[in-house]
Amino acid sequence: MKIGWPIYFFSSSFIQAFDKEFIKRATSGMPMENLDLFRDFLMNAKGKIFRDTKTINIGESPLLKRLLGDASNANLGPYAYTEEVANNPDEIERDGYTKFDSSFTELFREEEIEILNQSINKPIFNLSTIKKRWPKISGKHNPSIVPGGKHNWGAFLKHYSVPSGNVLVCDSFLMSDARKVKENLIPILKAVMKLQSILPKVTIISSKSHKEDTIKLVKDEVGEGLEIEFVVEESPRSISFHDRWILFDQMLLNFPSGLDIVSKGVVHEAKLTNPAVRSIFSGDDGQVQEVRQLWQSMGEFVSKRKAMRRVTSQ
């Protein structure tokens, strides 16, 4: 997992299309369709803007003028491309996607973006996907998990699904018995496998009453597809805080009462289940910093345990 501050790629036609739609809705009293949430992110984003068409007049878009025409703006600057792709704007964009943490473009339709997302394993968005998905992946609006009701881990995690090279699952008690593994951990891992074509590396940190048969159960169910490391030890933060979360490259889903939400087919009545979400797409530097620091501390923790031979790999 790359720990540096996330850097984003924007095409100027995307920003112009967003600005035009935002102004139209704001001035006419139409529903914002989550564009206001995205604007919070955009105004705080760091990265580069590619001027993908010569017909765009920066002065016609107040937002584009503010982001690209203001010399005092230190967060976003013009994208410098190589000579090899200089004569093909589409290739310039494709080349840019591989160099940034996420990209924002109007070059592709939703179906094409879905395919491209999986091929380069980095998130790509257009205006349409932002309207539909931004509340969840920014952590601003989260679906409820209802005690006593049914819960589908695949459907739940799909709300937050963007390409991620790494997934870390941490809950001291999650591996303590086969029921918790069958009803919660394995559905979580199967959801991860279904939602991504390029499968991420998965690390599971769990220690309380840890049993070898639960490791075997996980390997039997998903071992053919996922690269999994088991860290049979307390998280380094557990002295003051019992970690119970799922960590992706871009966001943290923190479950206050643990990940063993489902018991005998329904959500446990005693569980405080709705997760607190911290996302790099929130527009909040504090949340970005929290996700970065957690990946850094967990990476150091797992590396030390590997050196001490306290990590089991499938």
Summary of the structure (lengths in Angstrom):
residues: 314
radius of gyration: 21.2
end to end distance: 19.7
largest distance: 64.7
contacts: 989
relative contact order: 0.13
helix: 40%
strand: 17%
